[in-house]
Amino acid sequence: MIQQQFTDFSGERALGKIAPMESVLCFLCVGLLIGIAHGTATFSDCGGAEKSMTIIAGSVKPDPIQYPGNLSMTIAFNVTKDLPASNFQMALNLTKLNPRVMHVPCMEDIGSCTYDVCTMIQNHRSEFCPMFPNPDECGCPIKVGSYFMKDGFVAIPDFGQLFVKILQGNYEGTITFTDTSSNTQYGCIAIKFEITPSTM
Protein backbone atom coordinates (compact mmCIF):
# COMPACT_ATOMS: atom_id res chain seq x y z
CA MET A 1 0.00 0.00 0.00
CA ILE A 2 2.72 2.46 0.97
CA GLN A 3 4.89 1.38 -1.94
CA GLN A 4 1.97 2.16 -4.23
CA GLN A 5 1.84 5.67 -2.79
CA PHE A 6 5.23 6.33 -4.36
CA THR A 7 4.67 4.49 -7.63
CA ASP A 8 1.00 5.08 -8.51
CA PHE A 9 -0.19 8.66 -8.79
CA SER A 10 -3.50 7.91 -10.52
CA GLY A 11 -2.39 9.18 -13.88
CA GLU A 12 -0.16 11.92 -12.45
CA ARG A 13 3.04 9.93 -12.30
CA ALA A 14 4.83 12.41 -14.56
CA LEU A 15 5.78 14.74 -11.73
CA GLY A 16 7.14 17.31 -14.15
CA LYS A 17 3.50 17.94 -15.11
CA ILE A 18 2.56 18.63 -11.50
CA ALA A 19 5.28 21.18 -10.77
CA PRO A 20 8.51 22.35 -12.43
CA MET A 21 11.38 20.00 -11.64
CA GLU A 22 13.61 22.98 -10.83
CA SER A 23 11.33 23.90 -7.92
CA VAL A 24 11.47 20.36 -6.62
CA LEU A 25 15.26 20.37 -6.77
CA CYS A 26 15.28 23.60 -4.76
CA PHE A 27 13.30 21.82 -2.04
CA LEU A 28 15.28 18.59 -2.00
CA CYS A 29 18.74 19.81 -2.86
CA VAL A 30 18.80 23.17 -1.16
CA GLY A 31 16.49 22.32 1.70
CA LEU A 32 18.14 19.05 2.66
CA LEU A 33 21.70 20.15 1.87
CA ILE A 34 21.83 22.24 5.02
CA GLY A 35 22.14 19.23 7.33
CA ILE A 36 19.18 20.22 9.48
CA ALA A 37 20.06 20.80 13.15
CA HIS A 38 17.03 22.03 15.07
CA GLY A 39 14.16 20.47 16.98
CA THR A 40 13.16 17.05 15.67
CA ALA A 41 15.54 17.30 12.70
CA THR A 42 19.17 16.29 13.14
CA PHE A 43 22.33 15.91 11.10
CA SER A 44 25.78 14.43 11.50
CA ASP A 45 28.89 14.52 9.36
CA CYS A 46 29.56 11.09 7.89
CA GLY A 47 32.52 12.09 5.72
CA GLY A 48 35.80 10.21 5.81
CA ALA A 49 39.22 11.40 6.90
CA GLU A 50 39.98 12.79 3.43
CA LYS A 51 36.79 14.85 3.15
CA SER A 52 37.04 18.29 1.55
CA MET A 53 33.83 19.83 2.90
CA THR A 54 32.39 19.92 6.41
CA ILE A 55 29.01 21.21 7.60
CA ILE A 56 29.58 23.50 10.60
CA ALA A 57 26.01 24.45 11.48
CA GLY A 58 22.55 24.55 10.03
CA SER A 59 18.97 25.27 11.01
CA VAL A 60 15.57 25.32 9.41
CA LYS A 61 12.25 26.85 10.38
CA PRO A 62 9.63 25.57 10.82
CA ASP A 63 10.63 22.22 12.26
CA PRO A 64 9.04 19.77 11.61
CA ILE A 65 8.99 20.81 7.95
CA GLN A 66 5.45 21.62 6.85
CA TYR A 67 4.06 20.63 3.47
CA PRO A 68 3.06 22.69 1.61
CA GLY A 69 4.81 25.73 3.02
CA ASN A 70 7.99 27.79 3.13
CA LEU A 71 11.40 27.19 4.71
CA SER A 72 13.77 29.68 6.30
CA MET A 73 17.28 28.24 6.38
CA THR A 74 20.69 29.06 7.79
CA ILE A 75 23.79 27.12 6.74
CA ALA A 76 27.54 27.30 7.39
CA PHE A 77 30.16 24.95 5.92
CA ASN A 78 33.89 24.90 5.21
CA VAL A 79 35.66 23.78 2.04
CA THR A 80 39.28 22.75 2.71
CA LYS A 81 40.22 21.75 -0.84
CA ASP A 82 38.98 23.21 -4.12
CA LEU A 83 36.04 21.18 -5.41
CA PRO A 84 35.98 20.25 -9.11
CA ALA A 85 34.62 22.21 -12.06
CA SER A 86 33.04 19.07 -13.54
CA ASN A 87 32.04 15.51 -12.61
CA PHE A 88 30.86 16.84 -9.23
CA GLN A 89 27.88 14.76 -8.11
CA MET A 90 25.49 14.91 -5.17
CA ALA A 91 23.64 11.70 -4.31
CA LEU A 92 20.56 11.81 -2.10
CA ASN A 93 19.56 8.51 -0.47
CA LEU A 94 16.31 8.69 1.54
CA THR A 95 14.32 6.21 3.61
CA LYS A 96 10.80 6.85 4.89
CA LEU A 97 10.47 5.37 8.38
CA ASN A 98 6.71 5.22 8.93
CA PRO A 99 4.13 3.84 8.82
CA ARG A 100 6.71 1.24 7.74
CA VAL A 101 10.31 1.45 6.59
CA MET A 102 10.74 1.86 2.84
CA HIS A 103 13.34 3.29 0.50
CA VAL A 104 12.20 6.44 -1.30
CA PRO A 105 12.77 5.71 -5.01
CA CYS A 106 14.05 8.12 -7.65
CA MET A 107 11.23 9.12 -9.99
CA GLU A 108 11.51 11.90 -12.56
CA ASP A 109 14.65 13.18 -10.78
CA ILE A 110 12.82 13.37 -7.43
CA GLY A 111 13.67 11.27 -4.37
CA SER A 112 16.81 9.15 -3.91
CA CYS A 113 18.53 10.51 -7.00
CA THR A 114 21.87 11.89 -8.11
CA TYR A 115 22.38 15.46 -9.28
CA ASP A 116 25.17 17.41 -10.97
CA VAL A 117 26.22 20.04 -8.41
CA CYS A 118 27.64 22.54 -10.91
CA THR A 119 24.51 22.45 -13.06
CA MET A 120 22.36 22.82 -9.95
CA ILE A 121 24.24 25.94 -8.85
CA GLN A 122 24.07 27.41 -12.35
CA ASN A 123 20.30 26.85 -12.51
CA HIS A 124 19.68 28.26 -9.00
CA ARG A 125 22.13 31.15 -8.73
CA SER A 126 19.74 33.31 -6.71
CA GLU A 127 19.57 30.60 -4.02
CA PHE A 128 23.23 29.53 -3.95
CA CYS A 129 25.28 32.64 -4.77
CA PRO A 130 24.57 34.56 -1.51
CA MET A 131 26.47 31.89 0.46
CA PHE A 132 29.69 32.31 -1.55
CA PRO A 133 32.46 34.43 0.07
CA ASN A 134 32.77 36.24 -3.27
CA PRO A 135 29.47 36.25 -5.21
CA ASP A 136 31.44 36.90 -8.42
CA GLU A 137 32.94 33.42 -8.00
CA CYS A 138 29.56 31.71 -7.63
CA GLY A 139 29.82 28.38 -9.41
CA CYS A 140 32.33 25.62 -10.03
CA PRO A 141 35.06 25.07 -9.12
CA ILE A 142 34.03 25.75 -5.52
CA LYS A 143 37.14 27.21 -3.90
CA VAL A 144 38.61 26.80 -0.42
CA GLY A 145 36.82 29.00 2.09
CA SER A 146 33.96 29.42 4.54
CA TYR A 147 30.44 29.51 3.13
CA PHE A 148 27.46 30.97 4.97
CA MET A 149 23.84 31.82 4.26
CA LYS A 150 21.44 33.27 6.82
CA ASP A 151 17.65 32.95 6.60
CA GLY A 152 17.61 31.72 3.02
CA PHE A 153 14.06 31.33 1.71
CA VAL A 154 12.77 28.24 -0.10
CA ALA A 155 9.15 27.72 -1.16
CA ILE A 156 8.08 24.06 -1.05
CA PRO A 157 5.92 23.42 -4.13
CA ASP A 158 2.30 22.41 -3.55
CA PHE A 159 1.57 19.20 -5.46
CA GLY A 160 -1.96 18.89 -4.08
CA GLN A 161 -3.70 17.06 -1.26
CA LEU A 162 -2.67 13.62 -2.51
CA PHE A 163 0.93 14.39 -1.62
CA VAL A 164 0.08 15.48 1.93
CA LYS A 165 -0.58 11.85 2.89
CA ILE A 166 2.27 10.52 0.80
CA LEU A 167 4.95 12.86 2.13
CA GLN A 168 4.07 13.20 5.80
CA GLY A 169 6.22 11.12 8.13
CA ASN A 170 9.77 10.68 9.41
CA TYR A 171 12.77 10.30 7.13
CA GLU A 172 16.45 9.52 7.38
CA GLY A 173 19.16 9.34 4.79
CA THR A 174 22.51 10.50 3.50
CA ILE A 175 23.75 13.13 1.09
CA THR A 176 27.13 12.33 -0.46
CA PHE A 177 29.32 14.52 -2.68
CA THR A 178 31.58 12.68 -5.11
CA ASP A 179 33.93 13.16 -8.05
CA THR A 180 32.47 10.68 -10.52
CA SER A 181 35.66 10.52 -12.59
CA SER A 182 37.78 9.23 -9.68
CA ASN A 183 35.06 8.06 -7.25
CA THR A 184 36.56 10.41 -4.64
CA GLN A 185 34.11 11.33 -1.88
CA TYR A 186 34.33 15.00 -0.86
CA GLY A 187 31.75 14.96 1.91
CA CYS A 188 28.82 13.16 3.49
CA ILE A 189 25.87 14.30 5.59
CA ALA A 190 23.57 11.96 7.54
CA ILE A 191 20.12 13.51 7.97
CA LYS A 192 16.89 12.92 9.87
CA PHE A 193 13.79 15.06 9.49
CA GLU A 194 10.01 15.05 9.66
CA ILE A 195 7.36 16.36 7.27
CA THR A 196 3.92 17.24 8.65
CA PRO A 197 0.78 18.69 7.03
CA SER A 198 0.80 22.47 6.87
CA THR A 199 -1.25 24.29 9.51
CA MET A 200 -1.72 27.27 7.20
HELIX and SHEET records of a PDB file:
HELIX    1   1 ILE A    2  THR A    7  1                                   6    
HELIX    2   2 LEU A   15  LYS A   17  5                                   3    
HELIX    3   3 MET A   21  LEU A   25  1                                   5    
HELIX    4   4 CYS A   26  GLY A   31  3                                   6    
HELIX    5   5 VAL A  117  ASN A  123  1                                   7    
HELIX    6   6 ARG A  125  PHE A  128  1                                   4    
HELIX    7   7 CYS A  129  MET A  131  5                                   3    
HELIX    8   8 PRO A  135  GLU A  137  5                                   3    
HELIX    9   9 GLN A  161  LEU A  167  1                                   7    
SHEET    1   A 3 THR A  42  ASP A  45  0                                        
SHEET    2   A 3 THR A 184  PRO A 197 -1                                        
SHEET    3   A 3 ILE A  65  TYR A  67  1                                        
SHEET    1   B 5 THR A  42  ASP A  45  0                                        
SHEET    2   B 5 THR A 184  PRO A 197 -1                                        
SHEET    3   B 5 GLY A 169  ASP A 179 -1                                        
SHEET    4   B 5 PHE A  88  LYS A  96 -1                                        
SHEET    5   B 5 MET A 102  HIS A 103 -1                                        
SHEET    1   C 5 THR A  42  ASP A  45  0                                        
SHEET    2   C 5 THR A 184  PRO A 197 -1                                        
SHEET    3   C 5 GLY A 169  ASP A 179 -1                                        
SHEET    4   C 5 PHE A  88  LYS A  96 -1                                        
SHEET    5   C 5 THR A 114  ASP A 116 -1                                        
SHEET    1   D 3 MET A  53  LYS A  61  0                                        
SHEET    2   D 3 GLY A  69  VAL A  79 -1                                        
SHEET    3   D 3 GLY A 145  ILE A 156 -1                                        
SHEET    1   E 2 CYS A 106  MET A 107  0                                        
SHEET    2   E 2 ILE A 110  GLY A 111 -1                                        
END                                                                             
